[in-house]
Amino acid sequence: MDFKIFSREWYSFTSFLILVLFTVSCSKISNEQVEKNTDMLVSSIDIVGARSIFYQDAYSRSELQNGFYKADAKGNVSELYINDASGKRTGIGILWAVNVSDRYVFIHPNPWDLGDLAGLDEYGQGDDVWKLINIICVADKQSGKLYKMPFIPVCGMSDTGVQTYNTNRRLVYQSGDKSYILGNETTSGTFSQIYVFDHSDMSVRALLPEGQEYCWLEIANAGFVGYWGGYNSTYKVITPGGSIIVMPRKTFLLNGQFYSIVENEDDSKEVYVWSNDGNNRLVESKICNVPNDLHSFYDYWLTDNVTNEILFENYSFDGKEFKSLSTSIPNKFFDEKCRFTSPDLYETRDAWYVIENQYLLKLNKKTYEVSRIALTEYQLLDVVSDVNESTLSFVGLRYADMAKVIGKIKNDDSFSIEAIIKGSQAVFNLIPLN
């Protein structure tokens, strides 16, 4: 009896010891080995030829599972997946994706999937190992190749899951071979960091010092970056040399230069232009006076990068003089733009759009005429705009057969359907690629 008890105890102890030794040996995988494994695992993504990618939040019993999918030129929808160095599908999920330029997309591989496949059996590995598996990959749309870089907190995108809410907030501003990315979202809805992605060497750097907050930014000539902190805040410019310049509150960007509307003690207003003086200074000079009857709804304006003009309600400004408009711009366009936390103003290369009941209001950038596009065939569930494109992309419900579709609204106001999405669940993060 005593022998049997001793045997069971000894067997249990031996099994426990073997398990501990096995766990310890597995957990001692070196950082160098983890990094090597991740290099082998996240090598490419099957994005070449895709017209758009999106996240489908689907039921497990449907034909589509939760995850990112792609739609090709023929309207076929298939799962988007990451390949290893041998070209084999890895099974690593994608938490989120952000379009950062006409060539590159940020892809965030699921770090827990990556950790499992890299040889980590548990996650008590410490911050060093977590940084090796919690990464962002830069995906080349032309080749599908993936480039690794450290994780950065892009606005609205966490390291724990896909962005599951829809906003039309612009996240990325491209200027030349650099992309400026909104990051570090605060609890008040502003941001505290700007990340600069350099396309030439795939590097990322933080631009702002600690303590700065902003709502949106503008990129001027020679890398001067203007940013505004929201209501009752000042407009600031960070220079290429690393200085911060406090600007007048009513400052805007036009044709690569900063302009400011300054109010004098006698209530008259003047416009000044700011010219670069080296890497750390801006020098102001007066352009003209502001018309007394200028209307500025909530002190907002629309910047037309096609004609290089600023639009107010009843005037346009081309950098030299104000010109009276034949008809006033509807307040609806300015009202939607001022909702900087979730604007419903959509801008393409040729027009601005806002949704009003069962219509899409369109403001033509060349004529400044307003027209209406009837939404009688589709309900727009998600709209994505790009200032470099002439079309609006959308996810919508087609009333005729209640099918969920991905399509485009062309500049001639016609609708074009690119793909039909199976399943009834929501679609997020629609990213048009070409």
Sequence and secondary structure as in RCSB ss.txt:
>XXXX:A:sequence
MDFKIFSREWYSFTSFLILVLFTVSCSKISNEQVEKNTDMLVSSIDIVGARSIFYQDAYSRSELQNGFYKADAKG
NVSELYINDASGKRTGIGILWAVNVSDRYVFIHPNPWDLGDLAGLDEYGQGDDVWKLINIICVADKQSGKLYKMP
FIPVCGMSDTGVQTYNTNRRLVYQSGDKSYILGNETTSGTFSQIYVFDHSDMSVRALLPEGQEYCWLEIANAGFV
GYWGGYNSTYKVITPGGSIIVMPRKTFLLNGQFYSIVENEDDSKEVYVWSNDGNNRLVESKICNVPNDLHSFYDY
WLTDNVTNEILFENYSFDGKEFKSLSTSIPNKFFDEKCRFTSPDLYETRDAWYVIENQYLLKLNKKTYEVSRIAL
TEYQLLDVVSDVNESTLSFVGLRYADMAKVIGKIKNDDSFSIEAIIKGSQAVFNLIPLN
>XXXX:A:secstr
 HHHHHHHHHHHHHHHHHHHHHHHHHHT  HHHHHHHHHHHSSEES TTEEEEEEE   TTSSS SEEEEEETT 
 EEE  EE TTS B    EEEEEE SSSEEEEEE HHHHHHHHT SSS S HHHHHHHSEEEEEETTT BEEEEE
   BTT  SSS   S      EEEETTEEEEEEEE TTS EEEEEEEETTTTEEEE S TT  BSEEEE GGG E
EEE STT  EEEE TTS EEEE SSEEEETTEEEEEEE TTS EEEEEEEE SSS EEEEEEEE  TT   GGG 
 EEETTTTEEE SSEEE SS EEE SS   HHHHHHHT TTS  EEE SSEEEEEETTEEEEEETTT  EEEEE 
SSEEEEEEE  TT SSEEEEEEETTTTEEEEEEE TTS EEEEEEE SSS EEEEEE  
